[in-house]
Amino acid sequence: MNVNRQAIVIGGSLAGLFTGVLLRAIGWQVDIYERTKRNLSSRGGGVVLQPDVVEAFNLAGIPHQDLGVVASERYYLQRNGSIQAMPMRQTLTSWNSLYNSLRRHFPDEHYHQGKSLTNLQQNDKQVTAFFADGTQTTGDLLVGADGVTSTVRHILLPTYDPMYAGYVGFRGLVNEGELDPETAAIMTERFVFYQFRNSHILQYVIPGENESLVPGERRFNWVWYVNYDEATELPRVLTDKNGKRRDYSIPPGMMANDIDLEMRQYAERVLVPPFQKLIAATKEPFVQAILDLGVPNMAFERVVLVGDAAFIPRPHTAASVSKAAQNAITLADALVEYDHDVLNALNAWELDQLNLGMHLWKRGQGLGETSQFLYGKQRWEK
Ligand SMILES: Cc1cc2nc3c(=O)[nH]c(=O)nc-3n(C[C@H](O)[C@H](O)[C@H](O)COP(=O)(O)OP(=O)(O)OC[C@H]3O[C@@H](n4cnc5c(N)ncnc54)[C@H](O)[C@@H]3O)c2cc1C
């Protein structure tokens, strides 16, 4: 099926790929333009596999049976060594398993890397994207799937930037064979939490770096939320080991030695032994500032914002990836419903997606404020 319509997708991460595979499934020609030249698949940690992601895979005809590790219960570890267990079945996957599955399903000749959008122009018939290398391309629809630092958003809504939420997520991955057996037995195939004053840490098992689900080849994935003052402490945390100040995150292998050491010492003071051992076994922790972002519009005639470019719900909702999937599913549905008339379809699509983004944004703020600040802000203990 070819409906003779062309989409330009800016950003080749999950939101861009969800949109790409689903618009192709309804007969559009799609080209994805990704700024990064290197292979994206080597990065990323854990993702809770939500129904919207499974639905997007189904609609695009992508197999998903081998995508995740099943956890059958939650463990809440207590300071006195006891454990509260709660049955809850969830499937946990990894960013790179999702990325690789989608990427394998999207044709190489339409996935263009090293292409950084710098500007766009639209009229009543078409939209044109301009790239840093001097090239340009024209289509019926432009999808801004370019994430937290979205250029598309900067062009259309220049005053809407993410705001720091007051805390960061330290993160880490440990290969299954590299954790002592006693700790591994507690952590395996469970969602494990430790909550304490103004902080919490969680862990779940995800596929191996090579997407393997075979026991022994998977990874323990942890996230620890720690409060930092934006003015006095955050700049130090977001300065990498080469002295470069990063915007919102420090990738694995780049965390400054003093921050790495402080985090490990802090873990020894405040965490319970299983999480202390997990952090001690982590070779290259990384860190992300937790952000809030919401926009008043997602549709701008022939241009849409999807995924993190539009709304960043806090990670406690486990909804960033599923929201990106939902944005793409409903966009494809609206285009079919309106017979591929872009202006009418986007107009109809926008309201529900704004409501979804707003709902998740507010819910995440509530969950985050309760767990991190209920007792007042507690600073890093040096
Ligand atoms: C390498 C990587 C690893 C990640 N790992 C995790 C994880 O482990 N767990 C998790 O929950 N979330 C992770 N995320 C974030 C997750 O992908 C998002 O929260 C969510 O899936 C929505 O994704 P997105 O595609 O909207 O935004 P993003 O994933 O941020 O992707 C935006 C993409 O747009 C590209 N881009 C930006 N500006 C331009 C431009 N001007 N021109 C062209 N391209 C541009 C970026 O290079 C990036 O690839 C990761 C993101 C990346 C890029």
PDBQT file of the ligand as one rigid body, heavy atoms in Angstrom, charges set to zero:
ROOT
HETATM    1  C1  LIG A 401      21.160   6.687  23.583  1.00  0.00    +0.000 C 
HETATM    2  C2  LIG A 401      19.907   6.790  24.426  1.00  0.00    +0.000 A 
HETATM    3  C3  LIG A 401      19.734   5.906  25.513  1.00  0.00    +0.000 A 
HETATM    4  C4  LIG A 401      18.573   5.979  26.299  1.00  0.00    +0.000 A 
HETATM    5  N1  LIG A 401      18.405   5.083  27.314  1.00  0.00    +0.000 NA
HETATM    6  C5  LIG A 401      17.269   5.081  28.035  1.00  0.00    +0.000 A 
HETATM    7  C6  LIG A 401      17.035   4.092  29.044  1.00  0.00    +0.000 A 
HETATM    8  O1  LIG A 401      17.872   3.254  29.282  1.00  0.00    +0.000 OA
HETATM    9  N2  LIG A 401      15.869   4.098  29.733  1.00  0.00    +0.000 N 
HETATM   10  C7  LIG A 401      14.902   5.030  29.462  1.00  0.00    +0.000 A 
HETATM   11  O2  LIG A 401      13.824   4.978  30.073  1.00  0.00    +0.000 OA
HETATM   12  N3  LIG A 401      15.092   5.986  28.530  1.00  0.00    +0.000 NA
HETATM   13  C8  LIG A 401      16.246   6.036  27.806  1.00  0.00    +0.000 A 
HETATM   14  N4  LIG A 401      16.439   6.985  26.844  1.00  0.00    +0.000 N 
HETATM   15  C9  LIG A 401      15.411   8.012  26.686  1.00  0.00    +0.000 C 
HETATM   16  C10 LIG A 401      14.196   7.456  25.970  1.00  0.00    +0.000 C 
HETATM   17  O3  LIG A 401      14.552   7.096  24.655  1.00  0.00    +0.000 OA
HETATM   18  C11 LIG A 401      13.142   8.510  25.983  1.00  0.00    +0.000 C 
HETATM   19  O4  LIG A 401      12.818   8.883  27.291  1.00  0.00    +0.000 OA
HETATM   20  C12 LIG A 401      11.819   8.053  25.349  1.00  0.00    +0.000 C 
HETATM   21  O5  LIG A 401      11.936   6.844  24.704  1.00  0.00    +0.000 OA
HETATM   22  C13 LIG A 401      11.375   9.037  24.321  1.00  0.00    +0.000 C 
HETATM   23  O6  LIG A 401      12.368   9.068  23.368  1.00  0.00    +0.000 OA
HETATM   24  P1  LIG A 401      12.493  10.181  22.298  1.00  0.00    +0.000 P 
HETATM   25  O7  LIG A 401      12.797   9.441  21.039  1.00  0.00    +0.000 OA
HETATM   26  O8  LIG A 401      11.357  11.123  22.348  1.00  0.00    +0.000 OA
HETATM   27  O9  LIG A 401      13.758  11.038  22.774  1.00  0.00    +0.000 OA
HETATM   28  P2  LIG A 401      15.284  10.624  22.839  1.00  0.00    +0.000 P 
HETATM   29  O10 LIG A 401      15.436   9.210  23.157  1.00  0.00    +0.000 OA
HETATM   30  O11 LIG A 401      15.957  11.636  23.679  1.00  0.00    +0.000 OA
HETATM   31  O12 LIG A 401      15.792  10.814  21.318  1.00  0.00    +0.000 OA
HETATM   32  C14 LIG A 401      15.893  12.034  20.642  1.00  0.00    +0.000 C 
HETATM   33  C15 LIG A 401      16.797  11.797  19.438  1.00  0.00    +0.000 C 
HETATM   34  O13 LIG A 401      16.803  12.973  18.629  1.00  0.00    +0.000 OA
HETATM   35  C16 LIG A 401      18.121  13.233  18.203  1.00  0.00    +0.000 C 
HETATM   36  N5  LIG A 401      18.216  14.670  17.903  1.00  0.00    +0.000 N 
HETATM   37  C17 LIG A 401      18.220  15.695  18.804  1.00  0.00    +0.000 A 
HETATM   38  N6  LIG A 401      18.285  16.870  18.167  1.00  0.00    +0.000 NA
HETATM   39  C18 LIG A 401      18.326  16.582  16.835  1.00  0.00    +0.000 A 
HETATM   40  C19 LIG A 401      18.400  17.402  15.659  1.00  0.00    +0.000 A 
HETATM   41  N7  LIG A 401      18.451  18.744  15.731  1.00  0.00    +0.000 N 
HETATM   42  N8  LIG A 401      18.426  16.795  14.444  1.00  0.00    +0.000 NA
HETATM   43  C20 LIG A 401      18.384  15.421  14.346  1.00  0.00    +0.000 A 
HETATM   44  N9  LIG A 401      18.306  14.606  15.441  1.00  0.00    +0.000 NA
HETATM   45  C21 LIG A 401      18.276  15.186  16.665  1.00  0.00    +0.000 A 
HETATM   46  C22 LIG A 401      18.985  12.783  19.385  1.00  0.00    +0.000 C 
HETATM   47  O14 LIG A 401      20.321  12.520  18.996  1.00  0.00    +0.000 OA
HETATM   48  C23 LIG A 401      18.245  11.527  19.845  1.00  0.00    +0.000 C 
HETATM   49  O15 LIG A 401      18.694  10.360  19.224  1.00  0.00    +0.000 OA
HETATM   50  C24 LIG A 401      17.587   6.969  26.044  1.00  0.00    +0.000 A 
HETATM   51  C25 LIG A 401      17.781   7.867  24.966  1.00  0.00    +0.000 A 
HETATM   52  C26 LIG A 401      18.916   7.780  24.147  1.00  0.00    +0.000 A 
HETATM   53  C27 LIG A 401      19.075   8.721  22.955  1.00  0.00    +0.000 C 
ENDROOT
TORSDOF 0
